[in-house]
Amino acid sequence: MNAVTKATLGLAAFVVVLGAVLWITTDRTYFAVFIVLGLLTGAGAWFTRPVAPSAGRPTPSSSEESE
């Protein structure tokens, strides 16, 4: 996992926690939007993260990429 993905997941977790704390302390239900958006952002970062190539699959050589 690269640094950008870690930062995105960390920020998404912060937004979810902030939304939950503000919802509990202020009793305003619109802070649930923070929770939902934080979860959607975290899910988007998780499912679109770059995955390292598996050890069994050969990677294309530079000559194949230029063709």
CHARMM-style PDB file with segment names, atoms N, HN, CA, C and O in Angstrom:
ATOM      1  N   MET     1       0.861  -1.163   0.000  1.00  0.00      PROA
ATOM      2  CA  MET     1       0.000   0.000   0.000  1.00  0.00      PROA
ATOM      3  C   MET     1       0.910   1.230   0.000  1.00  0.00      PROA
ATOM      4  O   MET     1       1.842   1.327   0.798  1.00  0.00      PROA
ATOM      5  N   ASN     2       0.628   2.155  -0.897  1.00  0.00      PROA
ATOM      6  HN  ASN     2      -0.129   2.077  -1.546  1.00  0.00      PROA
ATOM      7  CA  ASN     2       1.486   3.328  -0.999  1.00  0.00      PROA
ATOM      8  C   ASN     2       1.039   4.433  -0.043  1.00  0.00      PROA
ATOM      9  O   ASN     2       0.006   4.319   0.617  1.00  0.00      PROA
ATOM     10  N   ALA     3       1.822   5.489   0.017  1.00  0.00      PROA
ATOM     11  HN  ALA     3       2.661   5.581  -0.519  1.00  0.00      PROA
ATOM     12  CA  ALA     3       1.581   6.563   0.981  1.00  0.00      PROA
ATOM     13  C   ALA     3       0.278   7.310   0.703  1.00  0.00      PROA
ATOM     14  O   ALA     3      -0.394   7.753   1.634  1.00  0.00      PROA
ATOM     15  N   VAL     4      -0.076   7.450  -0.560  1.00  0.00      PROA
ATOM     16  HN  VAL     4       0.470   7.090  -1.317  1.00  0.00      PROA
ATOM     17  CA  VAL     4      -1.308   8.165  -0.898  1.00  0.00      PROA
ATOM     18  C   VAL     4      -2.530   7.396  -0.403  1.00  0.00      PROA
ATOM     19  O   VAL     4      -3.467   7.992   0.129  1.00  0.00      PROA
ATOM     20  N   THR     5      -2.524   6.092  -0.575  1.00  0.00      PROA
ATOM     21  HN  THR     5      -1.763   5.607  -1.007  1.00  0.00      PROA
ATOM     22  CA  THR     5      -3.641   5.273  -0.105  1.00  0.00      PROA
ATOM     23  C   THR     5      -3.735   5.314   1.416  1.00  0.00      PROA
ATOM     24  O   THR     5      -4.829   5.409   1.972  1.00  0.00      PROA
ATOM     25  N   LYS     6      -2.592   5.241   2.084  1.00  0.00      PROA
ATOM     26  HN  LYS     6      -1.703   5.164   1.632  1.00  0.00      PROA
ATOM     27  CA  LYS     6      -2.595   5.321   3.545  1.00  0.00      PROA
ATOM     28  C   LYS     6      -3.137   6.666   4.023  1.00  0.00      PROA
ATOM     29  O   LYS     6      -3.909   6.724   4.980  1.00  0.00      PROA
ATOM     30  N   ALA     7      -2.736   7.733   3.363  1.00  0.00      PROA
ATOM     31  HN  ALA     7      -2.108   7.686   2.586  1.00  0.00      PROA
ATOM     32  CA  ALA     7      -3.220   9.058   3.741  1.00  0.00      PROA
ATOM     33  C   ALA     7      -4.718   9.180   3.512  1.00  0.00      PROA
ATOM     34  O   ALA     7      -5.426   9.757   4.337  1.00  0.00      PROA
ATOM     35  N   THR     8      -5.205   8.646   2.410  1.00  0.00      PROA
ATOM     36  HN  THR     8      -4.629   8.177   1.740  1.00  0.00      PROA
ATOM     37  CA  THR     8      -6.635   8.709   2.107  1.00  0.00      PROA
ATOM     38  C   THR     8      -7.451   7.918   3.121  1.00  0.00      PROA
ATOM     39  O   THR     8      -8.493   8.380   3.587  1.00  0.00      PROA
ATOM     40  N   LEU     9      -6.974   6.728   3.460  1.00  0.00      PROA
ATOM     41  HN  LEU     9      -6.128   6.352   3.082  1.00  0.00      PROA
ATOM     42  CA  LEU     9      -7.687   5.917   4.446  1.00  0.00      PROA
ATOM     43  C   LEU     9      -7.641   6.567   5.827  1.00  0.00      PROA
ATOM     44  O   LEU     9      -8.618   6.510   6.574  1.00  0.00      PROA
ATOM     45  N   GLY    10      -6.515   7.180   6.165  1.00  0.00      PROA
ATOM     46  HN  GLY    10      -5.721   7.226   5.559  1.00  0.00      PROA
ATOM     47  CA  GLY    10      -6.417   7.874   7.443  1.00  0.00      PROA
ATOM     48  C   GLY    10      -7.355   9.066   7.524  1.00  0.00      PROA
ATOM     49  O   GLY    10      -8.008   9.285   8.544  1.00  0.00      PROA
ATOM     50  N   LEU    11      -7.417   9.834   6.444  1.00  0.00      PROA
ATOM     51  HN  LEU    11      -6.886   9.655   5.616  1.00  0.00      PROA
ATOM     52  CA  LEU    11      -8.322  10.982   6.409  1.00  0.00      PROA
ATOM     53  C   LEU    11      -9.785  10.534   6.447  1.00  0.00      PROA
ATOM     54  O   LEU    11     -10.613  11.165   7.104  1.00  0.00      PROA
ATOM     55  N   ALA    12     -10.097   9.456   5.748  1.00  0.00      PROA
ATOM     56  HN  ALA    12      -9.425   8.943   5.214  1.00  0.00      PROA
ATOM     57  CA  ALA    12     -11.466   8.941   5.761  1.00  0.00      PROA
ATOM     58  C   ALA    12     -11.854   8.471   7.169  1.00  0.00      PROA
ATOM     59  O   ALA    12     -12.973   8.713   7.619  1.00  0.00      PROA
ATOM     60  N   ALA    13     -10.930   7.803   7.857  1.00  0.00      PROA
ATOM     61  HN  ALA    13     -10.020   7.607   7.491  1.00  0.00      PROA
ATOM     62  CA  ALA    13     -11.199   7.364   9.229  1.00  0.00      PROA
ATOM     63  C   ALA    13     -11.404   8.573  10.145  1.00  0.00      PROA
ATOM     64  O   ALA    13     -12.278   8.556  11.012  1.00  0.00      PROA
ATOM     65  N   PHE    14     -10.601   9.618   9.953  1.00  0.00      PROA
ATOM     66  HN  PHE    14      -9.891   9.632   9.249  1.00  0.00      PROA
ATOM     67  CA  PHE    14     -10.753  10.835  10.744  1.00  0.00      PROA
ATOM     68  C   PHE    14     -12.129  11.460  10.521  1.00  0.00      PROA
ATOM     69  O   PHE    14     -12.771  11.891  11.479  1.00  0.00      PROA
ATOM     70  N   VAL    15     -12.582  11.514   9.292  1.00  0.00      PROA
ATOM     71  HN  VAL    15     -12.061  11.164   8.514  1.00  0.00      PROA
ATOM     72  CA  VAL    15     -13.891  12.106   8.984  1.00  0.00      PROA
ATOM     73  C   VAL    15     -15.013  11.280   9.606  1.00  0.00      PROA
ATOM     74  O   VAL    15     -15.985  11.841  10.113  1.00  0.00      PROA
ATOM     75  N   VAL    16     -14.890   9.953   9.573  1.00  0.00      PROA
ATOM     76  HN  VAL    16     -14.101   9.498   9.161  1.00  0.00      PROA
ATOM     77  CA  VAL    16     -15.916   9.093  10.180  1.00  0.00      PROA
ATOM     78  C   VAL    16     -15.970   9.315  11.688  1.00  0.00      PROA
ATOM     79  O   VAL    16     -17.052   9.467  12.254  1.00  0.00      PROA
ATOM     80  N   VAL    17     -14.815   9.334  12.336  1.00  0.00      PROA
ATOM     81  HN  VAL    17     -13.936   9.210  11.875  1.00  0.00      PROA
ATOM     82  CA  VAL    17     -14.780   9.537  13.786  1.00  0.00      PROA
ATOM     83  C   VAL    17     -15.286  10.929  14.143  1.00  0.00      PROA
ATOM     84  O   VAL    17     -16.054  11.083  15.093  1.00  0.00      PROA
ATOM     85  N   LEU    18     -14.866  11.942  13.393  1.00  0.00      PROA
ATOM     86  HN  LEU    18     -14.242  11.816  12.621  1.00  0.00      PROA
ATOM     87  CA  LEU    18     -15.329  13.299  13.640  1.00  0.00      PROA
ATOM     88  C   LEU    18     -16.850  13.396  13.491  1.00  0.00      PROA
ATOM     89  O   LEU    18     -17.522  14.020  14.313  1.00  0.00      PROA
ATOM     90  N   GLY    19     -17.382  12.778  12.443  1.00  0.00      PROA
ATOM     91  HN  GLY    19     -16.836  12.271  11.776  1.00  0.00      PROA
ATOM     92  CA  GLY    19     -18.828  12.785  12.246  1.00  0.00      PROA
ATOM     93  C   GLY    19     -19.561  12.106  13.384  1.00  0.00      PROA
ATOM     94  O   GLY    19     -20.599  12.595  13.831  1.00  0.00      PROA
ATOM     95  N   ALA    20     -19.037  10.982  13.862  1.00  0.00      PROA
ATOM     96  HN  ALA    20     -18.194  10.585  13.499  1.00  0.00      PROA
ATOM     97  CA  ALA    20     -19.683  10.264  14.961  1.00  0.00      PROA
ATOM     98  C   ALA    20     -19.635  11.082  16.255  1.00  0.00      PROA
ATOM     99  O   ALA    20     -20.626  11.161  16.980  1.00  0.00      PROA
ATOM    100  N   VAL    21     -18.484  11.685  16.538  1.00  0.00      PROA
ATOM    101  HN  VAL    21     -17.678  11.621  15.949  1.00  0.00      PROA
ATOM    102  CA  VAL    21     -18.355  12.481  17.761  1.00  0.00      PROA
ATOM    103  C   VAL    21     -19.275  13.701  17.711  1.00  0.00      PROA
ATOM    104  O   VAL    21     -19.955  14.004  18.691  1.00  0.00      PROA
ATOM    105  N   LEU    22     -19.299  14.396  16.585  1.00  0.00      PROA
ATOM    106  HN  LEU    22     -18.746  14.150  15.788  1.00  0.00      PROA
ATOM    107  CA  LEU    22     -20.160  15.567  16.476  1.00  0.00      PROA
ATOM    108  C   LEU    22     -21.637  15.188  16.520  1.00  0.00      PROA
ATOM    109  O   LEU    22     -22.450  15.919  17.085  1.00  0.00      PROA
ATOM    110  N   TRP    23     -21.984  14.054  15.929  1.00  0.00      PROA
ATOM    111  HN  TRP    23     -21.324  13.460  15.470  1.00  0.00      PROA
ATOM    112  CA  TRP    23     -23.378  13.616  15.970  1.00  0.00      PROA
ATOM    113  C   TRP    23     -23.803  13.311  17.403  1.00  0.00      PROA
ATOM    114  O   TRP    23     -24.900  13.676  17.827  1.00  0.00      PROA
ATOM    115  N   ILE    24     -22.924  12.638  18.143  1.00  0.00      PROA
ATOM    116  HN  ILE    24     -22.033  12.341  17.799  1.00  0.00      PROA
ATOM    117  CA  ILE    24     -23.247  12.273  19.524  1.00  0.00      PROA
ATOM    118  C   ILE    24     -23.301  13.509  20.425  1.00  0.00      PROA
ATOM    119  O   ILE    24     -24.207  13.646  21.246  1.00  0.00      PROA
ATOM    120  N   THR    25     -22.327  14.402  20.265  1.00  0.00      PROA
ATOM    121  HN  THR    25     -21.591  14.291  19.598  1.00  0.00      PROA
ATOM    122  CA  THR    25     -22.264  15.548  21.178  1.00  0.00      PROA
ATOM    123  C   THR    25     -23.283  16.634  20.861  1.00  0.00      PROA
ATOM    124  O   THR    25     -23.748  17.314  21.775  1.00  0.00      PROA
ATOM    125  N   THR    26     -23.641  16.815  19.604  1.00  0.00      PROA
ATOM    126  HN  THR    26     -23.263  16.262  18.861  1.00  0.00      PROA
ATOM    127  CA  THR    26     -24.585  17.885  19.253  1.00  0.00      PROA
ATOM    128  C   THR    26     -25.999  17.382  19.008  1.00  0.00      PROA
ATOM    129  O   THR    26     -26.940  18.175  18.975  1.00  0.00      PROA
ATOM    130  N   ASP    27     -26.159  16.096  18.839  1.00  0.00      PROA
ATOM    131  HN  ASP    27     -25.395  15.452  18.865  1.00  0.00      PROA
ATOM    132  CA  ASP    27     -27.459  15.470  18.555  1.00  0.00      PROA
ATOM    133  C   ASP    27     -28.073  16.000  17.259  1.00  0.00      PROA
ATOM    134  O   ASP    27     -29.294  16.081  17.130  1.00  0.00      PROA
ATOM    135  N   ARG    28     -27.214  16.358  16.300  1.00  0.00      PROA
ATOM    136  HN  ARG    28     -26.222  16.292  16.405  1.00  0.00      PROA
ATOM    137  CA  ARG    28     -27.667  16.804  14.975  1.00  0.00      PROA
ATOM    138  C   ARG    28     -27.441  15.653  13.998  1.00  0.00      PROA
ATOM    139  O   ARG    28     -26.311  15.204  13.805  1.00  0.00      PROA
ATOM    140  N   THR    29     -28.521  15.180  13.385  1.00  0.00      PROA
ATOM    141  HN  THR    29     -29.439  15.544  13.542  1.00  0.00      PROA
ATOM    142  CA  THR    29     -28.411  13.998  12.533  1.00  0.00      PROA
ATOM    143  C   THR    29     -27.696  14.263  11.221  1.00  0.00      PROA
ATOM    144  O   THR    29     -27.275  13.314  10.560  1.00  0.00      PROA
ATOM    145  N   TYR    30     -27.544  15.522  10.819  1.00  0.00      PROA
ATOM    146  HN  TYR    30     -27.886  16.292  11.356  1.00  0.00      PROA
ATOM    147  CA  TYR    30     -26.872  15.770   9.543  1.00  0.00      PROA
ATOM    148  C   TYR    30     -25.387  15.447   9.606  1.00  0.00      PROA
ATOM    149  O   TYR    30     -24.737  15.400   8.562  1.00  0.00      PROA
ATOM    150  N   PHE    31     -24.828  15.223  10.786  1.00  0.00      PROA
ATOM    151  HN  PHE    31     -25.357  15.262  11.634  1.00  0.00      PROA
ATOM    152  CA  PHE    31     -23.444  14.783  10.875  1.00  0.00      PROA
ATOM    153  C   PHE    31     -23.290  13.330  10.413  1.00  0.00      PROA
ATOM    154  O   PHE    31     -22.169  12.854  10.228  1.00  0.00      PROA
ATOM    155  N   ALA    32     -24.403  12.632  10.227  1.00  0.00      PROA
ATOM    156  HN  ALA    32     -25.313  13.019  10.376  1.00  0.00      PROA
ATOM    157  CA  ALA    32     -24.337  11.284   9.663  1.00  0.00      PROA
ATOM    158  C   ALA    32     -23.804  11.328   8.233  1.00  0.00      PROA
ATOM    159  O   ALA    32     -23.261  10.340   7.740  1.00  0.00      PROA
ATOM    160  N   VAL    33     -23.958  12.464   7.576  1.00  0.00      PROA
ATOM    161  HN  VAL    33     -24.399  13.267   7.977  1.00  0.00      PROA
ATOM    162  CA  VAL    33     -23.412  12.628   6.225  1.00  0.00      PROA
ATOM    163  C   VAL    33     -21.892  12.493   6.257  1.00  0.00      PROA
ATOM    164  O   VAL    33     -21.306  11.922   5.336  1.00  0.00      PROA
ATOM    165  N   PHE    34     -21.247  13.009   7.301  1.00  0.00      PROA
ATOM    166  HN  PHE    34     -21.723  13.472   8.049  1.00  0.00      PROA
ATOM    167  CA  PHE    34     -19.801  12.847   7.451  1.00  0.00      PROA
ATOM    168  C   PHE    34     -19.438  11.364   7.511  1.00  0.00      PROA
ATOM    169  O   PHE    34     -18.468  10.928   6.890  1.00  0.00      PROA
ATOM    170  N   ILE    35     -20.212  10.608   8.252  1.00  0.00      PROA
ATOM    171  HN  ILE    35     -20.999  10.963   8.756  1.00  0.00      PROA
ATOM    172  CA  ILE    35     -19.929   9.177   8.398  1.00  0.00      PROA
ATOM    173  C   ILE    35     -20.074   8.473   7.055  1.00  0.00      PROA
ATOM    174  O   ILE    35     -19.205   7.695   6.662  1.00  0.00      PROA
ATOM    175  N   VAL    36     -21.158   8.742   6.362  1.00  0.00      PROA
ATOM    176  HN  VAL    36     -21.863   9.374   6.681  1.00  0.00      PROA
ATOM    177  CA  VAL    36     -21.405   8.087   5.076  1.00  0.00      PROA
ATOM    178  C   VAL    36     -20.339   8.464   4.056  1.00  0.00      PROA
ATOM    179  O   VAL    36     -19.807   7.593   3.368  1.00  0.00      PROA
ATOM    180  N   LEU    37     -20.022   9.746   3.952  1.00  0.00      PROA
ATOM    181  HN  LEU    37     -20.455  10.453   4.510  1.00  0.00      PROA
ATOM    182  CA  LEU    37     -19.011  10.170   2.985  1.00  0.00      PROA
ATOM    183  C   LEU    37     -17.631   9.644   3.345  1.00  0.00      PROA
ATOM    184  O   LEU    37     -16.854   9.297   2.455  1.00  0.00      PROA
ATOM    185  N   GLY    38     -17.313   9.580   4.623  1.00  0.00      PROA
ATOM    186  HN  GLY    38     -17.944   9.862   5.346  1.00  0.00      PROA
ATOM    187  CA  GLY    38     -16.043   9.004   5.040  1.00  0.00      PROA
ATOM    188  C   GLY    38     -15.943   7.527   4.695  1.00  0.00      PROA
ATOM    189  O   GLY    38     -14.896   7.053   4.257  1.00  0.00      PROA
ATOM    190  N   LEU    39     -17.032   6.809   4.895  1.00  0.00      PROA
ATOM    191  HN  LEU    39     -17.883   7.194   5.251  1.00  0.00      PROA
ATOM    192  CA  LEU    39     -17.036   5.380   4.542  1.00  0.00      PROA
ATOM    193  C   LEU    39     -16.937   5.176   3.037  1.00  0.00      PROA
ATOM    194  O   LEU    39     -16.233   4.277   2.578  1.00  0.00      PROA
ATOM    195  N   LEU    40     -17.634   6.001   2.268  1.00  0.00      PROA
ATOM    196  HN  LEU    40     -18.206   6.732   2.640  1.00  0.00      PROA
ATOM    197  CA  LEU    40     -17.551   5.879   0.810  1.00  0.00      PROA
ATOM    198  C   LEU    40     -16.151   6.227   0.301  1.00  0.00      PROA
ATOM    199  O   LEU    40     -15.643   5.576  -0.612  1.00  0.00      PROA
ATOM    200  N   THR    41     -15.536   7.239   0.881  1.00  0.00      PROA
ATOM    201  HN  THR    41     -15.948   7.769   1.623  1.00  0.00      PROA
ATOM    202  CA  THR    41     -14.184   7.610   0.485  1.00  0.00      PROA
ATOM    203  C   THR    41     -13.193   6.507   0.828  1.00  0.00      PROA
ATOM    204  O   THR    41     -12.327   6.170   0.021  1.00  0.00      PROA
ATOM    205  N   GLY    42     -13.322   5.948   2.020  1.00  0.00      PROA
ATOM    206  HN  GLY    42     -14.025   6.222   2.675  1.00  0.00      PROA
ATOM    207  CA  GLY    42     -12.450   4.852   2.422  1.00  0.00      PROA
ATOM    208  C   GLY    42     -12.627   3.623   1.556  1.00  0.00      PROA
ATOM    209  O   GLY    42     -11.649   2.968   1.195  1.00  0.00      PROA
ATOM    210  N   ALA    43     -13.866   3.306   1.221  1.00  0.00      PROA
ATOM    211  HN  ALA    43     -14.660   3.838   1.514  1.00  0.00      PROA
ATOM    212  CA  ALA    43     -14.125   2.156   0.354  1.00  0.00      PROA
ATOM    213  C   ALA    43     -13.571   2.399  -1.041  1.00  0.00      PROA
ATOM    214  O   ALA    43     -13.003   1.494  -1.652  1.00  0.00      PROA
ATOM    215  N   GLY    44     -13.732   3.610  -1.544  1.00  0.00      PROA
ATOM    216  HN  GLY    44     -14.193   4.345  -1.047  1.00  0.00      PROA
ATOM    217  CA  GLY    44     -13.181   3.933  -2.858  1.00  0.00      PROA
ATOM    218  C   GLY    44     -11.671   3.839  -2.878  1.00  0.00      PROA
ATOM    219  O   GLY    44     -11.091   3.348  -3.847  1.00  0.00      PROA
ATOM    220  N   ALA    45     -11.027   4.303  -1.821  1.00  0.00      PROA
ATOM    221  HN  ALA    45     -11.498   4.702  -1.034  1.00  0.00      PROA
ATOM    222  CA  ALA    45      -9.561   4.212  -1.743  1.00  0.00      PROA
ATOM    223  C   ALA    45      -9.117   2.765  -1.633  1.00  0.00      PROA
ATOM    224  O   ALA    45      -8.106   2.376  -2.219  1.00  0.00      PROA
ATOM    225  N   TRP    46      -9.862   1.971  -0.890  1.00  0.00      PROA
ATOM    226  HN  TRP    46     -10.683   2.286  -0.414  1.00  0.00      PROA
ATOM    227  CA  TRP    46      -9.477   0.567  -0.698  1.00  0.00      PROA
ATOM    228  C   TRP    46      -9.621  -0.234  -1.992  1.00  0.00      PROA
ATOM    229  O   TRP    46      -8.733  -1.013  -2.341  1.00  0.00      PROA
ATOM    230  N   PHE    47     -10.731  -0.048  -2.702  1.00  0.00      PROA
ATOM    231  HN  PHE    47     -11.452   0.584  -2.418  1.00  0.00      PROA
ATOM    232  CA  PHE    47     -10.978  -0.864  -3.891  1.00  0.00      PROA
ATOM    233  C   PHE    47     -10.221  -0.385  -5.129  1.00  0.00      PROA
ATOM    234  O   PHE    47     -10.117  -1.127  -6.106  1.00  0.00      PROA
ATOM    235  N   THR    48      -9.699   0.819  -5.110  1.00  0.00      PROA
ATOM    236  HN  THR    48      -9.784   1.422  -4.317  1.00  0.00      PROA
ATOM    237  CA  THR    48      -8.936   1.306  -6.259  1.00  0.00      PROA
ATOM    238  C   THR    48      -7.446   1.405  -5.959  1.00  0.00      PROA
ATOM    239  O   THR    48      -6.701   2.018  -6.723  1.00  0.00      PROA
ATOM    240  N   ARG    49      -7.002   0.808  -4.855  1.00  0.00      PROA
ATOM    241  HN  ARG    49      -7.607   0.310  -4.234  1.00  0.00      PROA
ATOM    242  CA  ARG    49      -5.579   0.874  -4.503  1.00  0.00      PROA
ATOM    243  C   ARG    49      -4.758   0.080  -5.511  1.00  0.00      PROA
ATOM    244  O   ARG    49      -5.235  -0.911  -6.064  1.00  0.00      PROA
ATOM    245  N   PRO    50      -3.539   0.510  -5.746  1.00  0.00      PROA
ATOM    246  CA  PRO    50      -2.682  -0.246  -6.659  1.00  0.00      PROA
ATOM    247  C   PRO    50      -2.258  -1.560  -6.010  1.00  0.00      PROA
ATOM    248  O   PRO    50      -1.851  -1.595  -4.849  1.00  0.00      PROA
ATOM    249  N   VAL    51      -2.361  -2.618  -6.769  1.00  0.00      PROA
ATOM    250  HN  VAL    51      -2.691  -2.589  -7.713  1.00  0.00      PROA
ATOM    251  CA  VAL    51      -2.013  -3.947  -6.266  1.00  0.00      PROA
ATOM    252  C   VAL    51      -0.716  -4.373  -6.919  1.00  0.00      PROA
ATOM    253  O   VAL    51      -0.549  -4.241  -8.132  1.00  0.00      PROA
ATOM    254  N   ALA    52       0.207  -4.886  -6.114  1.00  0.00      PROA
ATOM    255  HN  ALA    52       0.072  -4.993  -5.129  1.00  0.00      PROA
ATOM    256  CA  ALA    52       1.485  -5.360  -6.648  1.00  0.00      PROA
ATOM    257  C   ALA    52       1.243  -6.575  -7.536  1.00  0.00      PROA
ATOM    258  O   ALA    52       0.372  -7.389  -7.231  1.00  0.00      PROA
ATOM    259  N   PRO    53       1.989  -6.715  -8.622  1.00  0.00      PROA
ATOM    260  CA  PRO    53       1.805  -7.884  -9.478  1.00  0.00      PROA
ATOM    261  C   PRO    53       2.168  -9.155  -8.723  1.00  0.00      PROA
ATOM    262  O   PRO    53       3.080  -9.162  -7.896  1.00  0.00      PROA
ATOM    263  N   SER    54       1.455 -10.212  -9.014  1.00  0.00      PROA
ATOM    264  HN  SER    54       0.714 -10.207  -9.686  1.00  0.00      PROA
ATOM    265  CA  SER    54       1.718 -11.477  -8.322  1.00  0.00      PROA
ATOM    266  C   SER    54       3.041 -12.052  -8.794  1.00  0.00      PROA
ATOM    267  O   SER    54       3.515 -11.748  -9.889  1.00  0.00      PROA
ATOM    268  N   ALA    55       3.629 -12.889  -7.950  1.00  0.00      PROA
ATOM    269  HN  ALA    55       3.245 -13.137  -7.061  1.00  0.00      PROA
ATOM    270  CA  ALA    55       4.950 -13.454  -8.249  1.00  0.00      PROA
ATOM    271  C   ALA    55       4.898 -14.418  -9.428  1.00  0.00      PROA
ATOM    272  O   ALA    55       5.903 -14.600 -10.115  1.00  0.00      PROA
ATOM    273  N   GLY    56       3.755 -15.035  -9.674  1.00  0.00      PROA
ATOM    274  HN  GLY    56       2.939 -14.887  -9.117  1.00  0.00      PROA
ATOM    275  CA  GLY    56       3.651 -16.035 -10.730  1.00  0.00      PROA
ATOM    276  C   GLY    56       3.482 -15.456 -12.124  1.00  0.00      PROA
ATOM    277  O   GLY    56       3.784 -16.126 -13.112  1.00  0.00      PROA
ATOM    278  N   ARG    57       3.004 -14.227 -12.219  1.00  0.00      PROA
ATOM    279  HN  ARG    57       2.758 -13.683 -11.417  1.00  0.00      PROA
ATOM    280  CA  ARG    57       2.752 -13.634 -13.530  1.00  0.00      PROA
ATOM    281  C   ARG    57       3.975 -12.877 -14.017  1.00  0.00      PROA
ATOM    282  O   ARG    57       4.534 -12.071 -13.274  1.00  0.00      PROA
ATOM    283  N   PRO    58       4.395 -13.117 -15.232  1.00  0.00      PROA
ATOM    284  CA  PRO    58       5.518 -12.341 -15.762  1.00  0.00      PROA
ATOM    285  C   PRO    58       5.064 -10.936 -16.107  1.00  0.00      PROA
ATOM    286  O   PRO    58       3.942 -10.733 -16.570  1.00  0.00      PROA
ATOM    287  N   THR    59       5.935  -9.972 -15.883  1.00  0.00      PROA
ATOM    288  HN  THR    59       6.846 -10.137 -15.507  1.00  0.00      PROA
ATOM    289  CA  THR    59       5.625  -8.605 -16.255  1.00  0.00      PROA
ATOM    290  C   THR    59       6.133  -8.354 -17.672  1.00  0.00      PROA
ATOM    291  O   THR    59       7.147  -8.932 -18.063  1.00  0.00      PROA
ATOM    292  N   PRO    60       5.464  -7.515 -18.447  1.00  0.00      PROA
ATOM    293  CA  PRO    60       5.923  -7.263 -19.823  1.00  0.00      PROA
ATOM    294  C   PRO    60       7.288  -6.567 -19.813  1.00  0.00      PROA
ATOM    295  O   PRO    60       7.571  -5.721 -18.964  1.00  0.00      PROA
ATOM    296  N   SER    61       8.105  -6.944 -20.765  1.00  0.00      PROA
ATOM    297  HN  SER    61       7.875  -7.630 -21.455  1.00  0.00      PROA
ATOM    298  CA  SER    61       9.424  -6.309 -20.866  1.00  0.00      PROA
ATOM    299  C   SER    61       9.279  -4.954 -21.525  1.00  0.00      PROA
ATOM    300  O   SER    61       8.226  -4.641 -22.079  1.00  0.00      PROA
ATOM    301  N   SER    62      10.317  -4.156 -21.472  1.00  0.00      PROA
ATOM    302  HN  SER    62      11.173  -4.410 -21.022  1.00  0.00      PROA
ATOM    303  CA  SER    62      10.248  -2.813 -22.037  1.00  0.00      PROA
ATOM    304  C   SER    62      10.084  -2.845 -23.561  1.00  0.00      PROA
ATOM    305  O   SER    62       9.505  -1.921 -24.132  1.00  0.00      PROA
ATOM    306  N   SER    63      10.578  -3.881 -24.221  1.00  0.00      PROA
ATOM    307  HN  SER    63      11.049  -4.632 -23.758  1.00  0.00      PROA
ATOM    308  CA  SER    63      10.428  -3.956 -25.678  1.00  0.00      PROA
ATOM    309  C   SER    63       8.974  -4.238 -26.068  1.00  0.00      PROA
ATOM    310  O   SER    63       8.518  -3.779 -27.115  1.00  0.00      PROA
ATOM    311  N   GLU    64       8.243  -4.989 -25.234  1.00  0.00      PROA
ATOM    312  HN  GLU    64       8.614  -5.361 -24.383  1.00  0.00      PROA
ATOM    313  CA  GLU    64       6.842  -5.266 -25.528  1.00  0.00      PROA
ATOM    314  C   GLU    64       5.995  -4.019 -25.298  1.00  0.00      PROA
ATOM    315  O   GLU    64       4.998  -3.819 -25.993  1.00  0.00      PROA
ATOM    316  N   GLU    65       6.368  -3.184 -24.344  1.00  0.00      PROA
ATOM    317  HN  GLU    65       7.177  -3.346 -23.780  1.00  0.00      PROA
ATOM    318  CA  GLU    65       5.588  -1.994 -24.042  1.00  0.00      PROA
ATOM    319  C   GLU    65       5.702  -0.947 -25.141  1.00  0.00      PROA
ATOM    320  O   GLU    65       4.752  -0.197 -25.369  1.00  0.00      PROA
ATOM    321  N   SER    66       6.833  -0.875 -25.824  1.00  0.00      PROA
ATOM    322  HN  SER    66       7.605  -1.484 -25.639  1.00  0.00      PROA
ATOM    323  CA  SER    66       7.025   0.152 -26.840  1.00  0.00      PROA
ATOM    324  C   SER    66       6.336  -0.187 -28.151  1.00  0.00      PROA
ATOM    325  O   SER    66       6.179   0.697 -28.993  1.00  0.00      PROA
ATOM    326  N   GLU    67       5.923  -1.419 -28.356  1.00  0.00      PROA
ATOM    327  HN  GLU    67       6.050  -2.137 -27.672  1.00  0.00      PROA
ATOM    328  CA  GLU    67       5.285  -1.814 -29.612  1.00  0.00      PROA
ATOM    329  C   GLU    67       3.851  -1.409 -29.667  1.00  0.00      PROA
ATOM    330  OT1 GLU    67       3.173  -1.670 -30.660  1.00  0.00      PROA
TER     331      GLU     67
END
